[in-house]
Amino acid sequence: MKVRTSVKRICENCKVVRRAGVVRVICSNPRHKQRQKMRVKRN
């Protein structure tokens, strides 16, 4: 699983989905799995 600030499709099988407010890329190739980095608000 790659954690990135910008998630993009790598191949045609990649799908960008949103689960519980987190943007993810799911794919049949496990090397293409990605998750967008969570932004933390600080006071």
C-alpha positions as CSV (number, residue, x, y, z in Angstrom):
1,M,0.0,0.0,0.0
2,K,1.4,3.3,-1.1
3,V,0.4,6.4,0.9
4,R,0.5,9.5,-1.3
5,T,-0.7,13.1,-1.3
6,S,-1.9,12.6,-4.9
7,V,-3.4,9.3,-5.9
8,K,-3.7,8.5,-9.6
9,R,-4.7,5.5,-11.8
10,I,-1.6,3.6,-12.9
11,C,-3.3,1.2,-15.3
12,E,-6.7,0.7,-16.8
13,N,-7.8,-1.7,-14.1
14,C,-7.2,0.8,-11.3
15,K,-10.3,2.3,-9.7
16,V,-10.4,5.5,-7.6
17,V,-12.9,5.0,-4.7
18,R,-13.8,6.9,-1.6
19,R,-14.2,4.8,1.6
20,A,-15.0,6.4,4.9
21,G,-13.8,9.8,3.6
22,V,-10.4,8.3,2.5
23,V,-9.6,8.3,-1.2
24,R,-8.2,5.0,-2.3
25,V,-7.1,3.2,-5.5
26,I,-8.0,-0.4,-5.8
27,C,-6.7,-2.7,-8.5
28,S,-6.2,-6.3,-9.5
29,N,-2.5,-5.7,-9.3
30,P,-1.6,-5.4,-5.5
31,R,1.4,-3.1,-6.3
32,H,-1.1,-0.4,-7.5
33,K,-2.9,-0.1,-4.2
34,Q,-2.8,3.5,-2.9
35,R,-4.3,5.6,-0.1
36,Q,-4.4,9.3,0.1
37,K,-2.7,10.9,3.1
38,M,-5.0,12.2,5.8
39,R,-4.9,15.9,6.5
40,V,-4.7,16.7,10.2
41,K,-6.0,20.1,11.3
42,R,-3.9,21.7,14.0
43,N,-4.9,24.6,16.3
